[in-house]
Amino acid sequence: QVQLVESGGGLVQAGGSLRLSCAASGRTFSSYSMAWFRQAPGKEREFVAANSWSSTTTYYADSVKGRFTISRDNAKNAVYLQMNSLKPKDTAVYYCAARRTFPVSNWHLVTGWDYWGQGTQVTISS
């Protein structure tokens, strides 16, 4: 089992950058696949990025490709989301998710992930 705590959210102007962090508990973090999702007000939670335990498999939503980067530091039990060129439509609560094995068929779905953090608010002003 793993517990996740996100941090790094805030208010930035359009075009700016933010780096989100997700701290994970548990001695087997390095074997977990990780992902970021987001949920805007009145909308369903949507996939942002995913990363396998070895970082050999990485996926991004088309809406963030080229602007966001998911990375991990297994020594620190942490996964990050570097967000550049932020847009007002990126405003959402961002959630970190984990799963023991990479969900090869449903990595882009909420149901593909077993553990979730509490979320961190990201607000982009125009």
MOLIN-V602165 format. One record per residue. N is the residue number from 1. SS is DSSP state (hx for helix, st for strand, lp for the rest). BURIAL is 1 if it has 16 or more other ideal C-beta (glycine too) atoms within 10 Angstrom, else 0. D_CENTER is the distance of its C-alpha to the mean C-alpha in whole Angstrom. Layout:
# MOLIN-V602165
n;ss;burial;d_center
N;SS;BURIAL;D_CENTER
N;SS;BURIAL;D_CENTER
This chain:
# MOLIN-V602165
n;ss;burial;d_center
1;lp;0;18
2;lp;1;15
3;lp;0;14
4;st;1;11
5;st;0;11
6;st;1;9
7;st;0;11
8;lp;1;12
9;lp;1;12
10;st;0;15
11;st;0;17
12;st;1;18
13;st;0;20
14;lp;0;20
15;lp;0;19
16;lp;0;18
17;lp;0;15
18;st;1;12
19;st;0;10
20;st;1;8
21;st;1;8
22;st;1;8
23;st;1;11
24;st;1;13
25;lp;0;16
26;lp;0;18
27;lp;0;20
28;lp;0;19
29;hx;1;15
30;hx;0;16
31;hx;0;17
32;lp;1;14
33;st;1;11
34;st;1;7
35;st;1;5
36;st;1;2
37;st;1;5
38;st;1;8
39;st;0;11
40;lp;0;14
41;lp;0;17
42;lp;0;20
43;lp;0;17
44;lp;0;15
45;lp;1;12
46;st;0;10
47;st;1;8
48;st;1;6
49;st;1;6
50;st;1;7
51;st;1;9
52;lp;1;12
53;lp;1;14
54;lp;0;16
55;lp;0;14
56;lp;0;17
57;lp;0;15
58;st;0;12
59;st;1;11
60;st;1;10
61;lp;1;11
62;lp;0;14
63;lp;0;14
64;lp;1;11
65;lp;0;13
66;lp;0;15
67;lp;0;13
68;st;1;10
69;st;1;9
70;st;1;7
71;st;0;9
72;st;1;11
73;st;0;14
74;hx;0;15
75;hx;0;18
76;hx;0;16
77;lp;1;14
78;st;1;11
79;st;1;8
80;st;1;7
81;st;1;6
82;st;0;9
83;st;1;10
84;lp;0;14
85;lp;0;17
86;lp;1;15
87;lp;0;17
88;hx;0;18
89;hx;0;16
90;hx;1;13
91;lp;1;14
92;st;1;12
93;st;1;10
94;st;1;7
95;st;1;6
96;st;1;5
97;st;1;7
98;st;1;10
99;st;1;13
100;lp;0;16
101;lp;0;16
102;lp;1;15
103;lp;1;15
104;lp;0;17
105;lp;0;18
106;lp;0;16
107;lp;1;12
108;lp;0;12
109;lp;0;13
110;hx;1;12
111;hx;0;15
112;hx;1;14
113;lp;1;12
114;lp;0;14
115;st;1;12
116;st;1;10
117;lp;1;10
118;lp;0;12
119;lp;1;10
120;st;1;10
121;st;0;12
122;st;1;12
123;st;0;15
124;st;1;17
125;st;0;21
126;lp;0;23
